[in-house]
Amino acid sequence: QAILRSALKAYAHAPKAQKPSQFTAIVSALNNYIPYLFALSSGLDGKTVNGEEVDIVLKQEVECEWKSVLAATNAVTWPKKGGRGKKGRIKLKGLDAEVVMVLTTLATLHRLIAREQLRGIFTTGNAFPEPDARTKAVAGAMRGLLAANGMHIYLSNLCASMSPTGAGGERGEMQPPELSSGVQNGLAELAMAEATLLAVLKDDPYPAVVVQTRDQNDKEWMVKAPEIPKVRAHLFARLCIAAGEHAERAEALLSSSRLGGDAMKVDEEIIDYSRNLRRTARAKAGRFFGIDEELGGETGTAIAWLRGAKRELEFGTVGSRDGRGWAKGWGKVKKGFEEKREDRKIEKGGDWGTDAGRIEEGRVGEMLEKKWVKMNDTVRMISIDLTSRCRS
């Protein structure tokens, strides 16, 4: 336990650019610590450990202290000199509470490692990754998210079997959201939504084309235009709809889940992330439905699908009648600032991706709409109508 706390403290105090280098030490500390926890838990429950009977007598209730990562800042902030505050440790009782916090830490680490693996395919400062390297990075990130999903499902069942007052903390008996079965279910749904979108990203060529065209060091455009193979648009659209449903359930569970009367609320940033993930998934589904229509020659309907996706992302003026333009006036300037800020985070290794891919999906939609509108205005001359089917 001391080794694990030392590794977590080193990660907390490291600069943002050096935090990914601490992942290996934390994973090693967790993998060495978790077997002891499960051995103690099995011994207390009278179960066998590796085929051997272990009998453990509990002389004193196990107590542990953890900082809640999921709780809202104002729920666990202790007063500090100067009027500011910081998150304090929460005292918890019971070995199950320690198991929940440790496995939640491991699941969170899998998410962070997955995000770091994906950073390379969105970076424009380095050499553009080869298709095999891109597929390998996406597959590795997807495995990590599926592992996190399994852990949260296990923890949800464990939290449901725990006594509501068995892991109470001090200062008003407030308990962290990590001990809520509903919150763990919400995190499992969130991980599944992210993994489903990665299954689509693995074979989706359009985000890679957008990153390549944005890269100032890329010289391939002088030789040939980026190749965009045909995609299984309808299948990908259905997968994106499923991911949006997972994200919607995650948002509902994280927003409404409570543990007892004085439970801490989940941080609003996590709920906003699940909301943005739902928007991104539904916008991707609209884009793939548009691609399916464009492959069938229905350019007007395809453009309508893209503009319906824009409304889902909530870029520009939502109340415009014709749906033209991805942003107007101050909204366009604000969107440009958000894109530049997100690009800097990716390049410098900051906390990128907090928009759940919303900005990147907006760029893909802008690229396709510009291309299809030009084609439709010069060749096909098909009317564009935002039908109720596209809006829904």
N, C-alpha and C positions, 0 to 999 in steps of 0.2 A: 504493500500500500504506500509506503514511503517513497519507493522508486517511482510509482505512478504519479504521486502528487508532485514530485520533483520534475518529472517530464512535463506535466501540465503547466507547472509554474514557469518553466523555461519557455514553453510555447506562448504563454500569456504575455511575457515580458519581451519577447523577440519582436523586432520590427516587422511590418507587414510583408515586406519583400522576402524575409528570411523565415517566415512561419512555415511554408511548405517543407522546408528542410528538417523540421521537427517531427514530421508525421511518422517517420520510421521509428524513432525512439518511443513515441507514445504507443504505437501499435505493438512494439516489442514488450513494453511494460504491461499493457493490457492483456496480451496473450499469456504472459507469465503469471498474472494475478488472477485471472478468471478461473483457472482450474482449482485454485485453492478455495475460492468462493463457493463453487459448485460442490466441492468435496465437503465443506462445512455444512452447506444446505442439505445435502443428501444424508449426512450423518445425523443432523438434527431431526430429519424426517424418518429415520430408521431405514433408509435405502442403502443399497450396496454401491461401492465405489470401485470400479474396475473388477467386479466380481468378488470383492472382499467386503465383509461386514464391518462397518464403522459405527461405533457407539459414542456419541458426544452428549455430554450433560451440560445444559445451559445454566451457569451459575449467576450470570448477570446479563441483562438485556444489552444487545449490541447497539452501540451508538456510533453515528458517523456524521460528518459535516461536509456539505457540498454547496457550491454556488449554482443556482438554477440558471441554465442558459435560456430556457424557454420563457421564464417569467418576465412580465413587464418590469421595466426598470424601477418604477415608482413603488412596486409591490415589495421589493427587497432592498431598498436603499436606506442605508443608515446615515444620519446627519454627519456632516464633516465640516471642518473649519472653513469658513468662507462661504457658507451657504450651499455648497455643492455636496454631492453624495456619491457613493459607490455601492455596488452590489456586495452584500455581506453573505457569509456562510449561513446555512440553515442546518440546525441540528435535527437529525432524523434518528428514529429508533427502529431496530429490527434488521436482521440480515437481508431480508428481501428488499428493503429499501436500498441497501448498498448494492445489491445485484442490479436493481432497476437503474440506478444512477450510472453504474459502471457500463452496462450494456447500452444505455442511451448515449454515453460518451463514445463508445465504439461505433455505433450506428452513425452518429454525427461525423465521426472521423471518416467513415466510408463516403459520406456525402462530400466532404471537403476534398478528399483524394480524387473523387470522380470529377469535381469541378476543376481541379488542377490538371487532370488529364485532358480535359476539353479545352483548356485555355490555349493550348498550342495550335488548335485548328482555327481559332479566331484571331490569332495574333498576326498583324500585318508587318511588323518590323523585321521578322526573321524570314528565312526561306519558306516558300509556300509548301506545306506538307504533301507528300505523295499520297495517292489514293489508298495504298495499302496501310501507310502509317495513320492516316485519318480513320480508316475502318478499325484498326487495332485500338486506337485511343477511344473511339466511341464504344467498342465492345467491352473494353476494360472498365469504363465508367458505368456501363449498363450493369455489369456484374456486381460492382460495388453498390449500386442503388438497389438491386434485387436482394443483396445480402442485408442491407439496411431495412428493407421491407420485411424480410423474415424476422429480424430481431424485434422490430416494433410489434409485429403480430404476436410473438412470444411474450413480450412485455405487457401487451394488452391483456392477455389471459392471466398473467401473473398478477397484475394490478387488480384485476377483477376479483381474484381470490384472496387478496389482502384485506385485513380489517380496516375500515375507514379511519379508525383512530389508532391503528397499530403502529403507524409511522409518523406520528404527529411531531411537529417541531415546536420550538419555543416561540415566545413573543406572539401570543394569541393563537397558538396551535395552527398557524398557517402552514400549508403544505405546498410543495412545488408542483407545477403542472405535470412534471415527469411521472408522478405517481398516479395520474389519472388514466383509467382505461380508455376513456374517450379520446384524450389527447394522443395516446400511443396509437390508437386506431387512425386518428387523423394524420399522424406522421407516416403511418404505413400507406395510407391512400396517397399521400403526397409523393412518397418515394416511388410508388407504382406508376403514378402519372408521369413523373420524370423519366422513368425507365421506358415507358411506352413511347414517349416522344423521342427518346434516343434510338429506339428501334426504327422510327421513321427517319431520323436524321442520318442514320447509317447509309441509307440508299437515296437520300434527298440531295440532288446535285446543286440546287439553287442557292442555298446559303454559302456553299464553297465558291460559287461564281461571284456572289456579291463581295465576299472577302477578297477574292483575287482582283476584282476590278477596283477595290478601294486601296489595294496595296501599291504604294508609290514605287516600290522597288521591283515590281513585276514588269517584265519586258516581253512576256509571251504574247501580249496583244499585238505586238508588231509583226508577229509571224502568222498567227491565226486567232480567230475568235474562240472563246471558251466553248468546249463541246458540252452540250446538255443532252444526255441520253433520255429516252422516253422512260417514264416512271409508271408504276402501277398506281395511278392517281386515285382511283376509287377505293382501293384497299387502304392506302395511306390515309385517305379522308376518314374512313371508318375507325382506324386506329387513333387518329387525332380526336375524334368525337369521344371515344372511350377514355382517352387521357383527360379530356375536359370534364367528363363525368367523375373520374377519380379526384381531380382537383377540386371540383365543386363539393364533393362529399368531405374532402379534407378541410375546406374552408368552413363548412357548416359545423364539423366536429370541433375544430380548433376555436371557433367563435363561441359556441354554446356550451362547451364542456366545462363542468364545474366539479370539484371534489369536496363535498361537505359544504358547510355554510361559509367558511372563511378561507376558501381556496384561492390561490394566486391566479390571476388571469394570464393568459398566454400573451406574449409580446405582440403588439399590433403589426410589427414589421413582418412577422411570420405569416400572419393572416393576409397581409397585403401581398406577400409573395405567392401564396396559394391562389389569391384572386387574380394576380397577373398571369400565373401559370394557366388558369382556366381560360383567360382571354386569349393567350397565345395559342393554346391548343385548338380553340374554336376558330381562330383566325387561320391557322394552318389548314384546318379541315375545309374552310371556305376557299382557300387558295387551291387546294388539290381538286375540289369540285370544279373550280374554274379551269384548271389545267385539263381536266377530263372533258369539259365542254369545248375548250379550244382545240384539243386533239380531234374532236368530232366536227370541227368547222364552225361551231357556234361562238364566234368571237364576242358578239354582243352580250350573250349570257355569261361568258367567261369574265368579261370586264365587270359585269354586275356582281358576280361572286366576289371579285377582288374588292370592290367598294363596300360590299357587305362585310368582308373581313376587316376593312379599315374601320368601320363603325364598331366592330367588336373590340378592336384594339383601342378605341376611343382616342384616336389621333384626329386633329383638325376640329372642325365645327360639326358637332353631331346633328345639329338641327338644319343643315343645308338640304335643300330639296332635291338637288340632282346628285348629291354625293361626290361632286368633283373635288379634286385636290386632297392631299393627305394632311395638309395643315395650312391655315391661312392666318395672315397677320401675326400677332404676337404668338399664337400657337406654333407657327412655323419656326420662329426664332427660338422659342423655348425647346421645341423638339430638337433643333440643331445643337443647342447647349447640352441636352441630355445625351445625344449621340456622341459628342466629343468627350464628355465626361466619362462615359462608359468605355470609349476607346482608350482613354488614358489609364483607366483602371486595369484593362486587359494588358496593356503594354508594360505597366509598372508592377503588375502582380498584386493589385489591391483587391478589395472585396467586390469583384465584378460579378455580374449575373444576378444581381438582386431584383432585376426587372423580369426575370424568368424568360428571357429571350424575346421580350415584347418589342424592343427597338430593332433587333436583327430581323424579326419577322416583318416589321414595317418596311425595312429597306428592301426585302425581297418583293413585297407587294408593290412598292413603288417602281422597281425595275420592270416587273412584268406588266404593270398597267401602262407604263410609258411605251413599252414595246408593242403591246396589243392595240392600244389606242391609235398609234401611228399606223399599224397594219390595217386596222379597221377603217381609218379615215381615208387611206389611199387605195385600198384594194377591195375590201368586202362590203363596206357601207351598210353594216347591220345596226339596227337601232339598239340602244342600250337602255334597258328597263330594270330598275331595282324591284323585281317582283317580290311578292310576299314569301316565296320559297327561298330566295336568296337571303332575305332579311332574317328569317327564322333560323 
